[in-house]
Every structure is written in C-alpha cells, then in structure tokens.
Amino acid sequence: QIAAFGLVPKWFEAIDGAAQMAVLGPNVDAAAYARNMGSPILPGKMGVYASHLAVWAEFLASPHAAALIFEDDTVLHVDFPEALDTALAAAELWDVVRFNCVRAKMPVRQASLGRYSLNAYVGPFTGNAAYLIRRPVAERLLPRMWPQTRALDHELNRFFWHDYRQLGLEPWSSHPDDGGTSTITGAKFALVRKPVWWRRLPHYWLKAGNYLRRAAWLWRKGMLPTLAGKK
C-alpha cells in the first residue's frame, strides 16, 4: 500500500511485550494502570507502548521535522496521499494529527481544509494506527511517558496534561484492521479480563473527569468556539 503511494517506509521491529517482560516490567506501574484503565495490563500493551516510544526515539535521532507512523494493521484509503499533503500543508495547526481512530467522540472543528475537517475532541480519541507527530512535541513528551500507567492512546489523550494539540483529520483516510487476531489483546479480545463493574468505579470516575479536563484545556486554548457557533 505504501509503495503504491510513492512513500518509502522505514520498518521497525515491534517490541514483544511477553518476551521482554523482564526489561519492560520495571517501567510499568501495574497498579496505576489497572486503576486508570479498569483492567490489568497485558504484556502486549507493554510492547505496543514501548514500540511507539522507541520509534519516537529513532525519529528524534533523524533530522526530520515530523514522522508519519503506521501500525502494521493499517489499511490506507485511496485518498491517503491527499490527506497527508493536506495535513502537512497545515502543520502549524497541530502537534499530533491522526488519520484514523478506534473512537473519536465529540469533535470540535478547528479548521476546514478543503474537503477535510481538522478536529479536536472533547470525548475519547483513541487509536494510533496512523499519525503524524512533530519533533518538538516528541522531544517534550518522550521523557514524560515513563513509567507506563495507561495504554498509549489513553496517555496521549491526556493532551490537557501534556499540553499539546492532538487533532484528527476527517473523513478518515485509513482504518485499522487486524482481522480479529491481535498479539496485544488476543483473538477477539480473548486476553482481556475486566473486573466486576463495582471494582471499575474509579476508572469510570476518571473517564468522566477527563471529559471536563479536555474541555477545559480546549477552552483555555481558544479551541472551543465551534460549540458557540463562532467558527
């Protein structure tokens, strides 16, 4: 897919969380993860988190101003080159921009870019299958990402804490498709084990509070005028 669009990728061997538990384990706060995510951490979650950050480090060792990062289950749509060019032409408007999602709730338009909408999100915005990240934000975030206390997309969705602009370009120009089989969560999420609902109450409380934290940060940055019909 990438070759068909004239892009030349640099392949990165992902980190196997199960095989690297002895190395990754000391960098994980398992209790905080369970509290924040509502379920125990899986080795695959450690591996994908560490893999993305290792790619960031490799990016920062290069001279490039931004990195386009794909997970290996990304399916590119025919308009992906157009979406990529559109995002790069408006690079002053974002720090991280995603080209697909698992969830993207309560979008707030920041700019109309041709047939695309550049959106912030008050609700959950998860999924890291295809995104651009700029050098300054990768430099600033990388030291702040350890120890791991959340899944990567949930950590990045705390843009209000890390103070950066995480946006999405819709309509999405790609989507993730693992065929129902994942080394992270198992076939059809078979490896995921969630406690009974009442043990997850702190997680639900945190999720509800994050809606307010995201909205408050966007309001302080002047990124919520759309809700008042001013954009």
Disulfide bonds with the S-S distance in Angstrom:
none
